[in-house]
Amino acid sequence: MSDLGNKKIMAENIRYYMALHDVTQTEICNTLKIKMPTFSDWVNAKTYPRIDKIELMANYFGISKSDLVEERNKTNDTIFLNKHFQKYQKLSPDNQQTVNNLIDDLSEKQKIQDEKFEAALQEVKEKAQRQALLIAYGGKNKIHEFTDEELAKLDKWIEEQKSQKLPK
């Protein structure tokens, strides 16, 4: 791998662990006694740190040197989840229970919304199937023929249901 690639990987990994631990460049530089311009060059993939500095950062973050040096599987979700899990762990037991209850409540609301949507969608499918069968068999006693206006309302409602978000 080229030197440039190594610098980029190192920079991405440093930024990842900074976000994960919710620390700034200034905090790291002050704690590890690293000059700000030097650290900034590492974070911006301009230069690559010496092995002793890599080890210093790895110890600071509580990780192995390879976690800083090697390319990892990147997902923003992992950063988000780890960051929030660390915050969760710092909460009092009562506040942790409040968070748990909120998650349970929101999950239940989402489940109910999903079930309502699926039931309504199933009803629409059944009506459409009945209508299609009646039309296919040329039945003169049609249950209901959808107007353009009804179809437009139906399409709009389906799209609203698909994009509906839980209230905050």
Beta strands, then each sheet from edge to edge (+ up, - down):
end
